[in-house]
Amino acid sequence: MGIDLGTGEPTRQAGAAGSPSSRADRAWFSPVAWLVAVVPGVLGLITGGYHVGRPPIWGDEGVTKAMAARSVSQLLATMPHDDIVHGAYYLVVHAVETVAGSSAPTVLRAPSVVAMAVAAAFTALIARRLATIAGSPYPAATGLAAGVLFALLPAVIRYAQEARSYAIVTMLAAITTYLLVNAIEDGGRWWIGYAAAAALTGLFNIFGLLILVAQGVTLLIATPGLPGVAGRRPAGVLARWVLAGIAAVTVLIPIVVFAYAQRNAISWMTGQVIIRSAAVNLARTWAGPEKLFWPVFGLAAFGVAADAVTWRRGRPSVTSGSVALPWLVLPPALLLVASQVHPVYDGRYVEYCLPALAILVAWGLTWLARLVAAAVPSLSRAGLAWLGWLPAAAILILLVIALIPADAKVSLPSSRPDNLAGDSQIVAANAKPGDIVFFIPMSYRPVEVEYPAQWRGVRDIALAQSPVASDTLYGTDVSPAELLKRFTHVTRVWVYTQPAYAAYLDSARATPVDKEEMSLVARMKLVRRWVDGDKMLMLYQTR
């Protein structure tokens, strides 16, 4: 179906107003329409919620737990100084914990589980809508395939079971894309919703605004292929998109300004980012098991190729390929290119691109079904064209079966970078009266806040002001001279650091206090060392 980008009204092609595909797409109260969204959504709740409390809380989640425990006024006071990019997320988790009356891992991760389930539902809706626009005879099947595949991807489940903002950003990116497609098709108030959703995406993750770049490319691809109607120019929708994008970015300017001032929060990103290896690693992570890499991306590429062929033949430009391919590729590519100047790339920051992969794979399966039906004309003559979906359905089932073992692994305790509870139990079992602790760097301090019973009696003598009192994430440290004074009569020291602590101390990120702390323990005897993923505990005592 062609679209008049000036009015947002469909032209008289396949899928135009009054056609079967258009009527089916707008039948919101039909069982099929609801099932397309509900089945993936419920599946997302199941896959994300199953064993959600099993993985231990790790470092980043410890920060979430510590921040969510603060009052709203304390959170608002902290944001101008620290972590404003996650401020909205902390407020959400705080509200959930207040209602639930608990900060257990299950409660802490509940917003992420729900968000990924909603993202699965909207992934299905986007795929169905785009298939309808393209005049596909299988829009519901396409939507279900996209939503189900998305809900079963290990990377999706991994972040559905993590108390950080990435699942919510993924949900908002999917909602934003769905609203964009509807705004292009129908115009009107869809643009208002689109602008609001885009702003929320950026609010929960500044890098989420990169989806606007991808959607701009989508419109640039679409505009030449979509004729005007009744003298209206296609540039009308492009202008509306620009206004909506400007509105979304404008309301976030204060957040962006504060975030730039707090850019030291990502100073842990060091070293050169090699674009090719980072992109391959990201693709492998998204595909799930290694054996699915080529099937998943092969089907996605097939869907894009099919779109390219139909586009050249004058078919609709707003297709799965024109919407999902820029969404999948551009945000990671832009961060990787920017990281050649200063490291800003991390795979977590572009998790919100995963719905695009599921949509492209589903579209590839749809085209496989269409090719089978076309290759066997007798199916269509007998009214059995739907049987063309059987090979595609078989492939989808095989993908699901192959994903199940990988899905189970992401819920294992070993799936997290570290285990704050386990580290705290080591201290509780081995601590003695008079012990002190050095956190190197200070960003590891939340472990003590989260498990006070285990750390009780172990003094943090480097702490000048607590995190709450200083309106910061980690508190403030004393001066090296004051630390030396407080070190008098100390006989045993716990050091909570990273295995590569020597490299950290040689970097520009190490503070004078960090270096003074290690200088003090260097004169002592190392009693024992415990390594837990990317964290390490060392116990020193006087010789």
C-alpha positions as CSV (number, residue, x, y, z in Angstrom):
1,M,0.0,0.0,0.0
2,G,1.3,3.4,-0.9
3,I,1.0,6.3,1.6
4,D,0.4,10.0,1.0
5,L,3.0,11.4,3.3
6,G,1.3,14.8,3.3
7,T,-2.0,13.5,4.7
8,G,-1.0,10.1,6.1
9,E,-3.9,8.6,4.1
10,P,-3.5,5.4,2.1
11,T,-3.5,5.4,-1.6
12,R,-5.6,2.9,-3.6
13,Q,-3.1,0.0,-3.7
14,A,-3.1,-3.3,-1.9
15,G,-3.9,-2.5,1.6
16,A,-5.7,0.7,0.9
17,A,-8.6,1.8,3.1
18,G,-11.4,-0.7,2.7
19,S,-9.1,-3.5,1.5
20,P,-9.0,-6.7,3.4
21,S,-5.5,-6.0,4.8
22,S,-6.5,-2.5,6.1
23,R,-9.7,-3.8,7.6
24,A,-7.9,-6.7,9.3
25,D,-5.2,-4.3,10.7
26,R,-7.8,-2.1,12.3
27,A,-9.9,-4.9,13.8
28,W,-8.6,-4.2,17.2
29,F,-11.2,-6.2,19.0
30,S,-10.9,-9.4,16.8
31,P,-9.5,-12.4,18.5
32,V,-6.6,-12.7,16.0
33,A,-5.6,-9.1,16.6
34,W,-5.4,-9.5,20.3
35,L,-3.7,-12.9,20.2
36,V,-0.9,-11.4,18.0
37,A,0.0,-9.2,21.0
38,V,-1.1,-11.2,23.9
39,V,0.6,-14.5,23.1
40,P,4.1,-13.0,22.8
41,G,3.4,-10.8,25.8
42,V,2.4,-13.7,28.0
43,L,5.4,-15.7,26.7
44,G,7.6,-12.8,27.6
45,L,6.3,-12.8,31.1
46,I,6.9,-16.6,31.4
47,T,10.5,-16.5,30.0
48,G,11.5,-13.4,31.9
49,G,9.8,-14.4,35.1
50,Y,11.0,-18.0,35.3
51,H,13.7,-18.2,37.9
52,V,14.0,-14.4,37.9
53,G,15.2,-14.4,41.5
54,R,17.8,-17.1,41.0
55,P,20.7,-15.0,39.5
56,P,22.5,-13.2,42.3
57,I,22.5,-9.4,42.4
58,W,25.6,-8.2,40.8
59,G,27.5,-4.8,40.9
60,D,25.3,-2.7,38.7
61,E,22.1,-4.1,40.3
62,G,23.6,-3.3,43.7
63,V,23.6,0.3,42.6
64,T,20.0,0.1,41.6
65,K,19.0,-1.5,44.9
66,A,20.9,1.2,46.9
67,M,19.4,4.0,44.9
68,A,15.9,2.7,45.0
69,A,16.1,2.5,48.7
70,R,16.4,6.3,49.0
71,S,13.4,8.5,49.3
72,V,12.2,10.5,46.3
73,S,13.7,13.7,47.6
74,Q,17.0,12.0,48.1
75,L,16.9,10.6,44.6
76,L,16.1,14.0,43.1
77,A,19.0,15.6,45.2
78,T,21.4,13.0,43.9
79,M,20.6,13.3,40.2
80,P,22.4,16.6,39.6
81,H,25.6,15.1,41.0
82,D,25.5,11.5,39.9
83,D,23.8,9.1,37.4
84,I,21.1,11.3,36.1
85,V,20.9,9.1,33.0
86,H,19.3,6.4,35.2
87,G,17.3,8.8,37.4
88,A,13.9,8.0,35.9
89,Y,14.6,4.3,36.2
90,Y,15.5,4.6,39.9
91,L,12.2,6.4,40.5
92,V,10.3,3.5,38.8
93,V,12.0,0.9,40.9
94,H,11.6,2.9,44.1
95,A,7.8,3.1,43.4
96,V,7.6,-0.7,42.7
97,E,9.5,-1.4,45.9
98,T,7.3,1.0,47.9
99,V,4.1,-0.8,46.6
100,A,5.6,-4.3,47.0
101,G,7.1,-3.5,50.4
102,S,10.2,-5.5,49.5
103,S,13.6,-5.1,47.8
104,A,14.0,-8.8,47.0
105,P,15.7,-9.6,43.7
106,T,12.3,-10.7,42.3
107,V,10.7,-7.3,43.1
108,L,13.8,-5.4,42.0
109,R,13.7,-7.0,38.6
110,A,9.9,-7.0,38.2
111,P,9.9,-3.7,36.1
112,S,12.4,-5.3,33.6
113,V,10.3,-8.5,33.3
114,V,7.1,-6.6,32.6
115,A,8.9,-4.2,30.2
116,M,10.4,-7.0,28.1
117,A,7.0,-8.7,27.9
118,V,5.4,-5.5,26.6
119,A,8.3,-5.1,24.2
120,A,7.5,-8.6,22.9
121,A,3.9,-7.6,22.4
122,F,4.8,-4.5,20.5
123,T,7.4,-6.3,18.4
124,A,4.6,-8.6,17.2
125,L,2.3,-5.6,16.5
126,I,5.0,-3.8,14.5
127,A,5.7,-7.0,12.4
128,R,1.9,-7.5,11.8
129,R,1.3,-3.9,10.9
130,L,4.2,-3.8,8.4
131,A,3.1,-7.2,6.9
132,T,-0.4,-5.7,6.5
133,I,0.9,-2.6,4.8
134,A,2.9,-4.8,2.4
135,G,-0.3,-6.7,1.5
136,S,1.1,-10.0,2.9
137,P,-1.5,-12.8,3.2
138,Y,0.0,-13.8,6.5
139,P,0.2,-10.6,8.7
140,A,-0.9,-12.4,11.9
141,A,1.5,-15.2,11.5
142,T,4.3,-12.7,10.8
143,G,3.5,-10.8,14.0
144,L,3.3,-14.0,16.1
145,A,6.6,-15.3,14.7
146,A,8.4,-12.0,15.5
147,G,6.9,-11.7,19.0
148,V,7.6,-15.3,20.0
149,L,11.1,-15.2,18.6
150,F,11.9,-12.0,20.5
151,A,10.6,-13.4,23.8
152,L,12.8,-16.4,23.5
153,L,16.1,-14.7,22.6
154,P,18.6,-15.3,25.4
155,A,19.8,-11.7,25.3
156,V,16.2,-10.6,25.9
157,I,15.7,-12.9,28.8
158,R,19.1,-11.8,30.2
159,Y,18.0,-8.2,30.5
160,A,14.5,-9.0,31.5
161,Q,16.1,-10.5,34.6
162,E,18.3,-7.6,35.4
163,A,17.5,-4.6,37.6
164,R,18.7,-2.0,35.1
165,S,17.0,0.3,32.6
166,Y,17.8,-1.7,29.4
167,A,14.5,-3.6,29.3
168,I,12.4,-0.5,29.7
169,V,14.4,1.3,27.0
170,T,13.8,-1.7,24.7
171,M,10.0,-1.5,25.4
172,L,9.9,2.2,24.7
173,A,11.9,1.8,21.5
174,A,9.4,-0.7,20.3
175,I,6.5,1.5,21.2
176,T,8.1,4.5,19.5
177,T,8.5,2.5,16.3
178,Y,5.0,1.2,16.4
179,L,3.7,4.8,16.8
180,L,5.9,6.0,14.0
181,V,4.5,3.4,11.6
182,N,1.0,4.4,12.5
183,A,1.8,8.1,12.2
184,I,3.1,7.5,8.7
185,E,0.0,5.6,7.8
186,D,-2.7,7.6,9.6
187,G,-1.1,10.9,10.7
188,G,-3.0,12.9,13.3
189,R,-2.5,12.3,17.0
190,W,-0.1,9.4,16.3
191,W,2.6,12.0,16.0
192,I,2.0,13.3,19.5
193,G,2.3,9.9,20.9
194,Y,5.4,9.3,18.9
195,A,7.1,12.4,20.2
196,A,6.3,11.5,23.8
197,A,7.5,7.9,23.4
198,A,10.8,9.1,21.8
199,A,11.4,11.5,24.6
200,L,10.8,8.7,27.2
201,T,13.2,6.5,25.3
202,G,15.9,9.1,25.7
203,L,14.9,9.8,29.3
204,F,15.6,6.2,30.3
205,N,18.8,6.0,28.2
206,I,20.4,9.0,26.4
207,F,21.8,6.6,23.7
208,G,18.2,5.5,23.1
209,L,17.8,8.8,21.1
210,L,19.9,7.2,18.4
211,I,16.7,5.4,17.3
212,L,15.6,8.8,15.9
213,V,18.5,8.6,13.4
214,A,17.5,5.2,12.3
215,Q,13.9,6.3,11.9
216,G,15.0,9.3,9.9
217,V,16.7,7.0,7.5
218,T,13.5,4.9,7.3
219,L,11.6,8.0,6.2
220,L,14.3,9.0,3.7
221,I,14.0,5.5,2.2
222,A,10.2,5.7,2.2
223,T,9.6,9.2,0.9
224,P,10.8,8.8,-2.7
225,G,8.6,5.6,-3.2
226,L,5.4,7.0,-1.7
227,P,3.5,9.2,-4.1
228,G,1.5,12.3,-3.1
229,V,-2.2,12.4,-3.3
230,A,-4.4,15.2,-4.4
231,G,-1.5,17.5,-4.9
232,R,-0.1,17.0,-1.4
233,R,3.7,16.5,-1.2
234,P,5.3,13.5,0.4
235,A,7.6,15.8,2.3
236,G,4.7,16.5,4.7
237,V,5.3,13.5,6.9
238,L,9.1,14.0,6.9
239,A,8.4,17.5,8.2
240,R,6.2,16.1,10.9
241,W,8.8,13.6,11.9
242,V,11.4,16.4,12.2
243,L,9.1,18.4,14.4
244,A,8.4,15.4,16.6
245,G,12.1,14.6,16.9
246,I,12.9,18.2,17.8
247,A,10.2,18.2,20.5
248,A,11.6,14.9,21.9
249,V,15.2,16.1,22.0
250,T,14.3,19.6,23.3
251,V,12.6,18.4,26.5
252,L,15.6,16.3,27.2
253,I,18.2,19.1,26.9
254,P,18.6,19.5,30.7
255,I,19.2,15.8,31.1
256,V,21.7,15.8,28.2
257,V,23.6,18.8,29.8
258,F,23.8,17.1,33.2
259,A,24.7,13.8,31.6
260,Y,27.6,15.4,29.7
261,A,28.8,16.9,33.0
262,Q,28.7,13.4,34.5
263,R,30.5,11.7,31.6
264,N,33.1,10.4,34.0
265,A,30.5,7.8,34.9
266,I,31.6,5.8,31.8
267,S,35.3,6.4,32.4
268,W,35.6,2.7,33.1
269,M,35.5,2.3,29.3
270,T,39.1,2.2,28.2
271,G,41.1,0.9,25.4
272,Q,40.5,0.9,21.6
273,V,37.2,-0.4,20.4
274,I,37.7,-2.6,17.2
275,I,34.6,-2.1,15.2
276,R,34.6,-5.5,13.4
277,S,35.2,-7.6,16.4
278,A,32.7,-5.7,18.5
279,A,30.0,-5.9,15.8
280,V,30.6,-9.7,15.4
281,N,30.5,-10.2,19.2
282,L,27.2,-8.3,19.4
283,A,25.7,-10.2,16.5
284,R,26.6,-13.5,18.2
285,T,25.2,-12.4,21.5
286,W,21.9,-11.4,19.8
287,A,21.6,-14.6,17.8
288,G,21.9,-16.8,20.9
289,P,23.6,-20.2,20.5
290,E,26.5,-20.1,18.1
291,K,24.8,-22.7,15.8
292,L,21.9,-20.2,15.3
293,F,24.1,-17.3,14.1
294,W,23.8,-18.1,10.4
295,P,20.2,-19.3,10.4
296,V,19.0,-16.2,12.3
297,F,21.0,-13.6,10.3
298,G,20.4,-15.6,7.1
299,L,16.6,-15.3,7.5
300,A,17.0,-11.6,8.4
301,A,19.0,-11.0,5.3
302,F,16.5,-12.9,3.2
303,G,13.7,-10.7,4.5
304,V,15.7,-7.5,3.7
305,A,16.5,-8.9,0.2
306,A,12.8,-9.6,-0.4
307,D,11.9,-6.1,0.6
308,A,14.5,-4.7,-1.7
309,V,13.1,-6.6,-4.7
310,T,9.5,-5.5,-4.0
311,W,10.6,-1.9,-3.4
312,R,12.3,-1.8,-6.8
313,R,9.0,-3.0,-8.3
314,G,7.1,-0.1,-6.9
315,R,5.6,-1.8,-3.9
316,P,5.3,-0.1,-0.5
317,S,8.4,1.6,0.9
318,V,7.4,1.4,4.6
319,T,8.3,-2.2,4.9
320,S,9.9,-4.5,7.4
321,G,13.3,-3.9,5.8
322,S,13.0,-0.1,5.6
323,V,11.9,0.1,9.3
324,A,13.9,-2.7,11.0
325,L,17.2,-2.7,9.1
326,P,18.2,0.9,10.1
327,W,16.9,0.2,13.6
328,L,19.1,-2.9,13.9
329,V,22.2,-1.5,12.4
330,L,22.6,2.3,12.9
331,P,22.5,2.7,16.7
332,P,25.3,0.2,17.3
333,A,27.2,1.5,14.2
334,L,27.1,5.1,15.4
335,L,28.3,4.2,18.9
336,L,31.1,2.0,17.5
337,V,32.2,4.9,15.2
338,A,32.1,7.4,18.1
339,S,34.2,5.0,20.2
340,Q,37.0,5.5,17.8
341,V,37.3,9.0,19.3
342,H,36.3,8.2,22.9
343,P,35.0,4.9,24.2
344,V,31.2,5.0,24.6
345,Y,30.1,1.7,23.2
346,D,28.7,-1.2,25.2
347,G,26.4,-3.9,23.9
348,R,23.9,-3.2,26.7
349,Y,23.4,0.3,25.4
350,V,21.9,-0.9,22.1
351,E,19.8,-3.8,23.5
352,Y,16.8,-1.8,22.3
353,C,17.7,-2.8,18.7
354,L,16.8,-6.5,19.3
355,P,13.1,-6.2,18.3
356,A,14.3,-5.2,14.8
357,L,16.2,-8.5,14.5
358,A,13.1,-10.5,15.4
359,I,11.0,-8.5,12.9
360,L,13.5,-9.2,10.1
361,V,13.7,-12.9,10.9
362,A,9.9,-13.2,10.9
363,W,9.7,-11.3,7.6
364,G,12.2,-13.8,6.2
365,L,10.0,-16.6,7.3
366,T,7.0,-14.9,5.7
367,W,8.7,-14.7,2.4
368,L,9.8,-18.3,2.6
369,A,6.1,-19.2,3.1
370,R,5.1,-17.0,0.1
371,L,7.8,-18.6,-2.1
372,V,6.6,-22.1,-1.2
373,A,3.0,-21.1,-1.9
374,A,4.0,-19.6,-5.3
375,A,6.1,-22.7,-6.2
376,V,3.1,-24.9,-5.6
377,P,0.2,-23.2,-7.5
378,S,-2.2,-26.0,-6.7
379,L,-2.2,-24.9,-3.1
380,S,-3.7,-21.5,-4.0
381,R,-6.2,-23.1,-6.5
382,A,-7.4,-25.4,-3.7
383,G,-7.6,-22.5,-1.2
384,L,-4.7,-24.0,0.8
385,A,-2.1,-21.3,0.4
386,W,-1.7,-21.2,4.2
387,L,0.0,-24.6,3.9
388,G,3.0,-22.6,2.5
389,W,3.6,-21.6,6.1
390,L,4.4,-25.2,7.1
391,P,8.1,-25.1,6.2
392,A,8.5,-21.7,7.7
393,A,6.7,-22.8,10.8
394,A,9.0,-25.9,11.0
395,I,12.0,-23.6,10.9
396,L,10.6,-21.4,13.6
397,I,9.9,-24.4,15.8
398,L,13.5,-25.6,15.3
399,L,14.8,-22.1,16.2
400,V,12.7,-22.2,19.4
401,I,13.9,-25.7,20.3
402,A,17.5,-24.6,19.8
403,L,17.0,-21.5,22.0
404,I,15.7,-23.3,25.0
405,P,19.1,-24.5,26.4
406,A,20.6,-21.1,25.9
407,D,17.6,-19.5,27.7
408,A,18.1,-21.8,30.7
409,K,21.8,-20.7,31.0
410,V,21.0,-17.0,31.4
411,S,19.1,-17.7,34.6
412,L,22.0,-19.6,36.2
413,P,23.9,-17.9,39.1
414,S,27.0,-18.1,37.0
415,S,25.5,-15.9,34.3
416,R,26.2,-12.7,36.2
417,P,29.6,-10.9,36.3
418,D,29.8,-11.2,40.1
419,N,27.8,-12.1,43.2
420,L,27.5,-9.4,45.8
421,A,25.8,-11.7,48.3
422,G,28.4,-14.3,48.0
423,D,31.2,-11.8,48.4
424,S,29.5,-10.4,51.5
425,Q,29.2,-13.9,53.0
426,I,32.9,-14.5,52.6
427,V,33.5,-11.4,54.6
428,A,31.0,-12.4,57.3
429,A,32.6,-15.8,57.6
430,N,36.1,-14.5,58.0
431,A,36.0,-11.1,59.5
432,K,37.3,-10.3,63.0
433,P,36.8,-7.3,65.3
434,G,38.9,-4.3,64.2
435,D,39.0,-5.3,60.5
436,I,38.8,-2.5,57.9
437,V,38.0,-2.4,54.2
438,F,39.3,-0.6,51.2
439,F,37.0,-0.3,48.2
440,I,39.2,0.1,45.1
441,P,37.6,1.9,43.2
442,M,35.0,3.5,45.5
443,S,32.2,2.5,43.0
444,Y,32.4,-1.0,44.7
445,R,31.1,0.5,47.9
446,P,27.4,-0.3,47.4
447,V,28.1,-4.0,48.3
448,E,28.5,-2.8,51.9
449,V,25.3,-0.8,51.7
450,E,23.3,-3.7,50.3
451,Y,24.5,-6.3,52.8
452,P,25.1,-4.4,56.1
453,A,24.7,-7.4,58.3
454,Q,27.6,-9.2,56.6
455,W,29.8,-6.2,56.7
456,R,28.9,-5.1,60.2
457,G,32.1,-4.4,62.2
458,V,34.3,-4.0,59.1
459,R,35.1,-0.3,59.1
460,D,35.3,1.8,55.8
461,I,37.9,4.2,57.1
462,A,38.3,5.9,53.7
463,L,34.7,7.1,53.8
464,A,34.3,10.9,54.5
465,Q,30.6,11.2,53.8
466,S,28.0,8.4,53.1
467,P,26.4,8.2,49.7
468,V,23.1,9.6,51.1
469,A,24.7,12.4,53.1
470,S,26.7,13.5,50.1
471,D,23.9,13.1,47.5
472,T,26.2,10.8,45.4
473,L,26.2,7.2,44.3
474,Y,29.2,6.1,46.3
475,G,29.9,8.7,48.9
476,T,33.1,10.8,49.2
477,D,36.6,9.8,50.3
478,V,38.9,11.4,52.9
479,S,42.2,12.9,51.8
480,P,45.3,10.6,51.6
481,A,46.7,12.4,54.7
482,E,43.5,11.7,56.7
483,L,43.5,8.1,55.6
484,L,47.0,7.7,56.9
485,K,45.9,9.1,60.3
486,R,43.0,6.7,60.4
487,F,45.1,3.7,59.6
488,T,46.9,3.8,62.9
489,H,46.7,0.5,64.9
490,V,45.1,-1.4,61.9
491,T,46.2,-5.1,61.8
492,R,43.8,-6.6,59.2
493,V,42.6,-5.1,55.9
494,W,40.0,-6.4,53.4
495,V,40.5,-5.0,49.9
496,Y,37.5,-5.3,47.6
497,T,38.7,-4.6,44.1
498,Q,39.0,-6.1,40.6
499,P,41.4,-8.9,39.4
500,A,43.1,-6.4,37.2
501,Y,43.6,-3.9,40.0
502,A,47.2,-3.2,39.1
503,A,46.2,-1.9,35.6
504,Y,43.5,0.2,37.2
505,L,46.0,1.8,39.6
506,D,48.2,2.7,36.7
507,S,45.2,4.3,34.8
508,A,44.1,7.9,35.0
509,R,40.9,6.7,36.8
510,A,42.7,5.8,40.0
511,T,42.4,8.4,42.7
512,P,45.2,9.5,45.1
513,V,43.2,7.7,47.8
514,D,43.1,4.5,45.8
515,K,46.9,4.6,45.4
516,E,47.4,5.4,49.1
517,E,45.3,2.4,50.1
518,M,47.3,0.0,48.0
519,S,50.5,1.5,49.3
520,L,49.4,0.8,52.8
521,V,48.5,-2.8,52.2
522,A,51.6,-3.4,50.2
523,R,53.5,-3.4,53.5
524,M,51.3,-6.1,54.9
525,K,51.1,-9.9,54.2
526,L,48.5,-11.3,51.8
527,V,46.6,-13.9,53.8
528,R,44.0,-15.1,51.2
529,R,42.5,-14.1,47.9
530,W,39.0,-14.8,46.5
531,V,38.1,-14.2,42.9
532,D,34.5,-13.8,41.9
533,G,34.1,-13.0,38.2
534,D,35.1,-9.3,37.8
535,K,35.5,-8.8,41.5
536,M,38.2,-9.9,43.9
537,L,38.5,-9.9,47.7
538,M,41.9,-9.9,49.3
539,L,42.6,-10.2,53.0
540,Y,45.8,-8.6,54.4
541,Q,47.3,-8.6,57.9
542,T,50.4,-7.2,59.6
543,R,53.5,-9.3,59.3
